[in-house]
Amino acid sequence: MRTSLIYRNGTVYEVLMRGLYGRHYAARYRAIAELVPDGASVVDLCCGPATLYTRYLRHKSVDYTGLDLNERFVARVNEAGGRGRVWNLRSGDPLPAADFVVMQASLYHFLPEPGPLLDRMLAAATERVIVAEPVRNLASSANPFLATIGKRFTDAGDGEQAHRFTERTLDEFFTPYRPRVARQSLIAGGREKLYVLTA
């Protein structure tokens, strides 16, 4: 599977993400971890190198399943004591059931039509769906050089992703789900927006 550099190594991924988020890097994970109680079951979509699990959820004794297209990231989940599964979310297969179904900084991979994936997340969750999505992005920068870099580093194994959400377009996407939205807020210094939906 061919991917962008950022997705080839868990350490490289974390270093680059730390560079992007700076002092807000840990806050983006804490905002999600605070919503997950001890002992809950969690399915984490596009889990990456399992940072949410290893640093913020494992001490809560959660039953964690990380799904990702990247075999290296899945192996890292399993090595850390979670349950990792190679999973193509575009397949349309029903997702594993869990109390909490989480997706962080990956919904844009399913533009222009992420609705069917969110519907599958809601069907799999027994308590909450948690989505945290970037709303300030390099790929949408007015600087053509930065925008090009932002777009080229987004191939997780299924092609580069040229489109991103803004806060306005993310809010518009969630409008039909408004009756199920329990919470929404900006996190990570305003770089991401968090949505919590009832199952």
DRENLUM-603525 format. One record per residue: residue in three letters; x, y, z of N, C-alpha, C, CB in turn. Coordinates in steps of 0.1 Angstrom, whole numbers, padded with zeros to 4 digits, always signed. Glycine has a CB too. Example, Ala and Ser with C-alpha at 12.3 -4.5 7.8 and 13.67 -1.06 7.14 Angstrom:
% DRENLUM-603525
ALA+0132-0057+0078+0123-0045+0078+0132-0033+0078+0113-0045+0090;SER+0128-0022+0071+0137-0011+0071+0129+0000+0079+0141-0006+0057;
% end
This chain:
% DRENLUM-603525
MET+0008-0012+0000+0000+0000+0000+0009+0012+0000-0010+0000+0012;ARG+0007+0021-0010+0015+0033-0010+0008+0044-0003+0017+0037-0025;THR+0016+0051+0006+0010+0062+0014+0019+0074+0014+0008+0057+0028;SER+0014+0085+0018+0022+0097+0021+0032+0094+0032+0014+0110+0024;LEU+0043+0102+0032+0054+0100+0042+0048+0099+0056+0064+0111+0041;ILE+0039+0108+0059+0034+0109+0073+0027+0096+0078+0024+0120+0073;TYR+0022+0088+0068+0016+0076+0072+0025+0063+0072+0004+0073+0063;ARG+0038+0065+0069+0046+0053+0068+0053+0049+0081+0057+0056+0058;ASN+0052+0057+0091+0059+0054+0103+0052+0061+0115+0074+0058+0103;GLY+0049+0054+0125+0041+0060+0136+0048+0072+0143+0038+0050+0147;THR+0062+0070+0144+0069+0081+0150+0069+0094+0142+0084+0077+0153;VAL+0071+0092+0129+0071+0103+0119+0057+0110+0120+0074+0099+0105;TYR+0047+0102+0120+0033+0107+0121+0031+0116+0133+0023+0095+0121;GLU+0036+0111+0145+0034+0118+0157+0043+0131+0157+0038+0110+0169;VAL+0055+0131+0152+0063+0143+0152+0057+0153+0143+0077+0139+0146;LEU+0052+0149+0131+0045+0159+0123+0033+0165+0128+0043+0153+0109;MET+0025+0156+0135+0012+0161+0141+0016+0170+0153+0004+0149+0146;ARG+0026+0167+0160+0030+0176+0171+0034+0190+0166+0042+0170+0179;GLY+0041+0190+0154+0045+0202+0148+0033+0210+0143+0054+0199+0136;LEU+0023+0203+0138+0011+0210+0133+0003+0216+0144+0002+0201+0125;TYR+0001+0209+0155-0007+0213+0166+0000+0221+0177-0014+0201+0172;GLY+0013+0220+0178+0021+0227+0188+0016+0224+0202+0020+0242+0185;ARG+0014+0234+0210+0011+0232+0224-0003+0227+0226+0012+0246+0231;HIS-0011+0226+0215-0025+0220+0216-0025+0206+0213-0034+0228+0207;TYR-0014+0199+0210-0014+0185+0206-0021+0176+0216+0001+0181+0204;ALA-0017+0177+0229-0023+0168+0239-0037+0172+0241-0015+0169+0252;ALA-0041+0184+0240-0055+0188+0243-0065+0182+0234-0056+0203+0242;ARG-0061+0179+0222-0070+0173+0212-0074+0159+0216-0064+0174+0198;TYR-0064+0152+0222-0067+0138+0227-0074+0139+0240-0054+0131+0228;ARG-0070+0148+0249-0077+0148+0262-0092+0151+0260-0070+0159+0271;ALA-0095+0160+0251-0109+0164+0249-0118+0151+0246-0111+0174+0238;ILE-0112+0142+0239-0120+0130+0236-0119+0120+0248-0114+0123+0223;ALA-0107+0118+0253-0106+0108+0264-0115+0112+0276-0091+0108+0269;GLU-0117+0125+0279-0125+0129+0290-0140+0124+0288-0125+0144+0292;LEU-0144+0122+0276-0158+0118+0273-0160+0102+0275-0161+0122+0259;VAL-0149+0095+0276-0150+0080+0276-0147+0075+0291-0139+0074+0267;PRO-0157+0069+0297-0156+0064+0311-0147+0052+0312-0169+0062+0317;ASP-0142+0049+0324-0135+0037+0326-0142+0025+0322-0131+0037+0341;GLY-0136+0015+0316-0142+0003+0313-0151+0002+0301-0149-0002+0324;ALA-0152+0014+0294-0161+0014+0282-0155+0007+0270-0164+0029+0278;SER-0163+0003+0261-0157-0003+0248-0157+0009+0238-0166-0015+0243;VAL-0146+0009+0231-0143+0020+0221-0139+0014+0208-0132+0029+0227;VAL-0145+0019+0197-0140+0016+0184-0135+0029+0178-0151+0009+0174;ASP-0122+0029+0174-0115+0042+0170-0113+0040+0155-0102+0044+0177;LEU-0120+0048+0146-0118+0047+0132-0107+0055+0127-0131+0051+0125;CYS-0099+0050+0118-0087+0057+0113-0078+0060+0125-0090+0070+0105;CYS-0075+0050+0132-0069+0051+0146-0054+0056+0145-0069+0038+0153;GLY-0048+0055+0133-0034+0059+0133-0025+0050+0142-0032+0074+0136;PRO-0015+0056+0148-0006+0048+0156-0010+0046+0170+0008+0055+0156;ALA-0023+0047+0172-0030+0044+0185-0026+0054+0196-0026+0030+0189;THR-0023+0066+0193-0020+0076+0204-0031+0078+0214-0016+0089+0197;LEU-0043+0079+0209-0055+0081+0218-0055+0069+0228-0068+0081+0210;TYR-0053+0057+0223-0053+0046+0232-0041+0045+0242-0054+0033+0224;THR-0029+0046+0236-0017+0043+0244-0015+0054+0255-0005+0042+0236;ARG-0018+0066+0252-0015+0077+0261-0027+0082+0269-0009+0089+0254;TYR-0039+0080+0264-0051+0086+0270-0062+0077+0275-0056+0096+0261;LEU-0063+0065+0269-0074+0056+0273-0069+0043+0279-0081+0053+0260;ARG-0058+0038+0277-0053+0025+0282-0054+0024+0297-0039+0022+0277;HIS-0051+0035+0304-0051+0035+0319-0065+0034+0324-0044+0047+0324;LYS-0075+0036+0315-0089+0036+0319-0095+0021+0317-0098+0046+0311;SER-0086+0012+0313-0091-0002+0311-0102-0003+0301-0095-0008+0325;VAL-0101+0005+0291-0112+0004+0280-0109-0009+0272-0112+0016+0272;ASP-0120-0013+0266-0119-0024+0256-0118-0017+0242-0132-0034+0256;TYR-0106-0016+0237-0102-0007+0226-0100-0015+0213-0090+0001+0229;THR-0107-0011+0203-0105-0016+0189-0101-0005+0180-0117-0024+0184;GLY-0090-0006+0174-0086+0005+0164-0086-0001+0150-0071+0009+0167;LEU-0094+0006+0141-0095+0002+0127-0087+0012+0119-0110+0002+0123;ASP-0079+0007+0110-0071+0015+0101-0068+0008+0088-0058+0021+0108;LEU-0066+0015+0077-0062+0009+0065-0047+0005+0065-0064+0019+0053;ASN-0039+0012+0074-0025+0010+0074-0021-0001+0083-0019+0023+0080;GLU-0015-0012+0077-0011-0023+0085-0001-0021+0096-0005-0034+0075;ARG+0008-0011+0093+0018-0008+0104+0012-0002+0116+0029+0002+0098;PHE+0002+0007+0114-0005+0013+0125-0013+0002+0133-0014+0024+0120;VAL-0020-0007+0125-0027-0017+0132-0018-0026+0140-0035-0026+0121;ALA-0006-0029+0135+0003-0037+0143+0007-0030+0156+0016-0040+0134;ARG+0008-0017+0155+0012-0009+0167+0001-0010+0177+0015+0005+0163;VAL-0011-0010+0173-0023-0011+0182-0022-0024+0190-0036-0010+0175;ASN-0020-0035+0182-0019-0049+0188-0007-0050+0198-0018-0059+0177;GLU+0004-0044+0194+0016-0044+0202+0014-0037+0216+0028-0039+0195;ALA+0005-0027+0215+0002-0019+0227-0008-0025+0236-0002-0005+0223;GLY-0014-0036+0232-0024-0043+0240-0038-0040+0237-0022-0038+0254;GLY-0041-0033+0226-0054-0031+0221-0057-0041+0210-0056-0017+0215;ARG-0068-0040+0204-0072-0049+0193-0072-0040+0180-0086-0055+0195;GLY-0062-0043+0171-0062-0036+0159-0066-0044+0147-0047-0032+0156;ARG-0073-0038+0138-0079-0045+0126-0076-0037+0114-0094-0049+0128;VAL-0071-0043+0103-0070-0036+0090-0084-0035+0085-0060-0044+0080;TRP-0088-0023+0081-0102-0021+0078-0103-0010+0067-0111-0018+0090;ASN-0110-0013+0056-0112-0003+0046-0126+0003+0049-0111-0008+0032;LEU-0127+0015+0054-0140+0021+0058-0148+0024+0046-0138+0033+0066;ARG-0143+0024+0034-0150+0027+0022-0158+0015+0017-0141+0032+0011;SER-0156+0003+0024-0162-0009+0019-0177-0010+0022-0155-0021+0026;GLY-0182-0002+0032-0196-0002+0035-0200-0013+0045-0204-0003+0023;ASP-0190-0021+0049-0193-0031+0059-0197-0025+0072-0181-0040+0061;PRO-0207-0032+0079-0211-0027+0093-0199-0026+0102-0222-0036+0099;LEU-0198-0016+0110-0187-0015+0119-0189-0023+0132-0185+0000+0123;PRO-0178-0027+0139-0179-0034+0151-0187-0026+0161-0165-0038+0157;ALA-0196-0032+0169-0203-0025+0179-0194-0021+0191-0215-0033+0184;ALA-0197-0009+0197-0190-0005+0209-0199+0006+0216-0176+0001+0205;ASP-0195+0009+0228-0202+0019+0236-0199+0033+0229-0198+0020+0250;PHE-0187+0035+0225-0182+0047+0219-0176+0045+0206-0173+0055+0229;VAL-0180+0051+0195-0173+0050+0182-0167+0064+0180-0183+0046+0171;VAL-0154+0064+0177-0147+0077+0177-0140+0078+0163-0136+0077+0188;MET-0140+0091+0158-0131+0094+0146-0125+0107+0149-0140+0093+0133;GLN-0112+0108+0147-0105+0121+0150-0097+0124+0137-0096+0120+0162;ALA-0100+0136+0132-0092+0142+0121-0091+0133+0109-0078+0145+0126;SER-0102+0126+0106-0102+0118+0094-0115+0118+0086-0100+0104+0098;LEU-0125+0125+0090-0138+0125+0083-0136+0131+0069-0148+0133+0091;TYR-0127+0141+0068-0124+0147+0054-0120+0137+0044-0114+0158+0056;HIS-0114+0125+0048-0110+0115+0038-0122+0110+0031-0103+0104+0046;PHE-0134+0112+0036-0147+0106+0030-0155+0117+0023-0155+0099+0040;LEU-0150+0129+0022-0156+0139+0013-0156+0135-0001-0149+0153+0015;PRO-0166+0138-0009-0176+0147-0007-0189+0142+0000-0181+0154-0019;GLU-0189+0129+0004-0201+0123+0010-0198+0115+0022-0209+0115-0001;PRO-0195+0121+0033-0192+0113+0045-0204+0109+0053-0184+0122+0055;GLY-0216+0112+0049-0229+0109+0056-0230+0094+0058-0240+0114+0048;PRO-0229+0085+0048-0230+0071+0050-0221+0065+0061-0228+0063+0037;LEU-0209+0071+0062-0200+0066+0072-0205+0070+0086-0185+0071+0070;LEU-0209+0082+0087-0214+0087+0100-0227+0078+0104-0218+0102+0100;ASP-0235+0075+0094-0247+0067+0097-0242+0053+0102-0255+0065+0084;ARG-0232+0047+0097-0227+0034+0101-0221+0036+0115-0216+0029+0092;MET-0215+0047+0118-0209+0049+0132-0221+0050+0142-0201+0063+0132;LEU-0231+0057+0138-0243+0058+0147-0249+0044+0149-0253+0067+0142;ALA-0250+0036+0139-0255+0022+0140-0247+0013+0149-0257+0016+0126;ALA-0234+0016+0149-0225+0007+0157-0224+0011+0172-0211+0007+0151;ALA-0227+0024+0175-0225+0029+0188-0237+0026+0197-0222+0044+0188;THR-0234+0022+0210-0245+0020+0219-0247+0032+0228-0243+0007+0227;GLU-0237+0041+0229-0238+0053+0238-0236+0066+0230-0229+0052+0249;ARG-0224+0067+0225-0220+0080+0218-0212+0078+0206-0213+0089+0228;VAL-0213+0087+0197-0204+0088+0185-0196+0101+0188-0211+0088+0171;ILE-0183+0101+0187-0175+0113+0189-0167+0115+0177-0165+0111+0202;VAL-0168+0127+0171-0161+0131+0159-0154+0144+0162-0170+0133+0147;ALA-0141+0145+0160-0133+0157+0162-0126+0159+0148-0122+0156+0173;GLU-0129+0170+0142-0124+0172+0128-0117+0186+0127-0136+0171+0118;PRO-0106+0186+0120-0099+0199+0118-0108+0209+0110-0086+0197+0111;VAL-0108+0221+0114-0115+0231+0107-0106+0243+0103-0127+0237+0116;ARG-0093+0242+0107-0082+0251+0102-0072+0242+0096-0077+0260+0113;ASN-0069+0243+0084-0060+0233+0077-0050+0240+0068-0069+0224+0069;LEU-0038+0233+0067-0028+0237+0057-0034+0236+0043-0016+0229+0058;ALA-0042+0226+0040-0046+0224+0026-0055+0235+0021-0054+0211+0025;SER-0061+0242+0030-0070+0253+0026-0063+0267+0028-0083+0253+0033;SER-0050+0267+0030-0042+0279+0031-0042+0287+0018-0028+0276+0035;ALA-0042+0301+0020-0042+0310+0009-0028+0309+0002-0045+0324+0013;ASN-0018+0304+0010-0004+0303+0004-0004+0290-0004+0006+0302+0016;PRO-0002+0291-0017-0002+0279-0026+0008+0269-0022+0000+0284-0040;PHE+0020+0273-0017+0030+0263-0013+0025+0255-0002+0043+0270-0010;LEU+0020+0261+0009+0015+0254+0021+0003+0246+0017+0011+0264+0032;ALA-0006+0251+0009-0017+0243+0005-0013+0230-0003-0027+0251-0004;THR-0003+0231-0011+0002+0219-0019+0007+0209-0009+0012+0224-0029;ILE+0015+0214+0001+0021+0204+0011+0010+0198+0018+0030+0212+0020;GLY+0000+0206+0023-0011+0200+0030-0019+0190+0023-0021+0211+0034;LYS-0020+0191+0010-0028+0181+0002-0020+0169-0001-0032+0188-0011;ARG-0007+0170-0003+0002+0159-0007+0005+0150+0005+0015+0164-0012;PHE+0003+0155+0017+0006+0146+0028-0006+0139+0034+0013+0154+0039;THR-0016+0138+0026-0029+0132+0031-0033+0119+0025-0040+0142+0028;ASP-0023+0112+0019-0027+0099+0013-0024+0088+0023-0018+0096+0000;ALA-0035+0083+0030-0034+0073+0040-0034+0059+0033-0046+0074+0050;GLY-0034+0059+0020-0034+0046+0013-0045+0045+0003-0035+0035+0023;ASP-0054+0055+0003-0065+0055-0007-0066+0067-0015-0078+0052+0001;GLY-0054+0074-0017-0054+0086-0025-0053+0099-0017-0066+0086-0035;GLU-0047+0109-0024-0047+0122-0018-0060+0128-0016-0038+0132-0026;GLN-0062+0136-0005-0075+0142-0002-0073+0157-0004-0080+0139+0012;ALA-0079+0163-0014-0078+0177-0017-0087+0186-0009-0080+0180-0032;HIS-0098+0180-0004-0109+0188+0003-0108+0187+0018-0122+0184-0002;ARG-0112+0198+0025-0112+0198+0039-0125+0205+0044-0100+0205+0045;PHE-0128+0203+0056-0139+0211+0062-0134+0224+0067-0146+0202+0074;THR-0143+0234+0067-0142+0246+0075-0152+0245+0086-0144+0259+0066;GLU-0151+0253+0096-0161+0252+0107-0175+0253+0101-0159+0263+0117;ARG-0177+0262+0091-0191+0264+0085-0195+0251+0078-0191+0276+0075;THR-0187+0246+0070-0191+0234+0062-0193+0222+0071-0181+0231+0051;LEU-0185+0221+0082-0187+0210+0092-0200+0211+0099-0175+0209+0102;ASP-0203+0223+0103-0216+0226+0110-0228+0223+0100-0217+0241+0114;GLU-0226+0226+0087-0236+0223+0077-0238+0208+0076-0233+0230+0064;PHE-0227+0201+0076-0228+0186+0075-0236+0180+0086-0214+0180+0074;PHE-0234+0185+0098-0240+0180+0110-0255+0185+0112-0232+0183+0122;THR-0259+0194+0104-0273+0200+0106-0284+0189+0106-0276+0210+0095;PRO-0284+0180+0096-0294+0169+0096-0294+0160+0109-0293+0161+0084;TYR-0283+0160+0115-0281+0152+0127-0284+0160+0140-0267+0146+0128;ARG-0288+0172+0139-0290+0181+0150-0297+0175+0162-0297+0193+0146;PRO-0308+0167+0160-0315+0161+0172-0306+0152+0180-0327+0154+0167;ARG-0296+0146+0174-0287+0137+0181-0274+0144+0186-0283+0126+0172;VAL-0272+0156+0183-0260+0163+0188-0262+0167+0203-0257+0176+0179;ALA-0254+0160+0211-0254+0163+0225-0244+0174+0229-0250+0151+0233;ARG-0234+0176+0221-0224+0186+0224-0216+0190+0211-0214+0181+0235;GLN-0212+0202+0211-0203+0206+0200-0194+0218+0206-0210+0211+0187;SER-0181+0218+0203-0172+0228+0208-0159+0228+0200-0170+0226+0223;LEU-0153+0239+0199-0140+0240+0194-0130+0235+0204-0136+0254+0189;ILE-0120+0227+0199-0109+0222+0208-0096+0224+0201-0111+0206+0211;ALA-0085+0221+0208-0071+0222+0203-0069+0236+0198-0069+0212+0192;GLY-0072+0246+0206-0069+0260+0202-0077+0265+0190-0055+0261+0199;GLY-0089+0258+0188-0097+0262+0177-0094+0255+0164-0097+0277+0175;ARG-0084+0246+0164-0080+0239+0152-0090+0228+0148-0066+0234+0153;GLU-0096+0222+0158-0106+0211+0155-0120+0215+0162-0101+0198+0161;LYS-0130+0209+0156-0143+0210+0162-0148+0196+0166-0153+0217+0153;LEU-0153+0195+0179-0157+0183+0184-0172+0182+0184-0152+0182+0199;TYR-0177+0171+0179-0192+0168+0179-0194+0155+0187-0197+0167+0165;VAL-0203+0155+0196-0207+0143+0203-0222+0141+0200-0205+0145+0219;LEU-0225+0129+0195-0238+0125+0191-0243+0113+0199-0239+0122+0176;THR-0256+0113+0203-0262+0102+0210-0265+0091+0200-0275+0106+0217;ALA-0263+0079+0205-0265+0067+0196-0279+0064+0194-0258+0054+0202;
% end
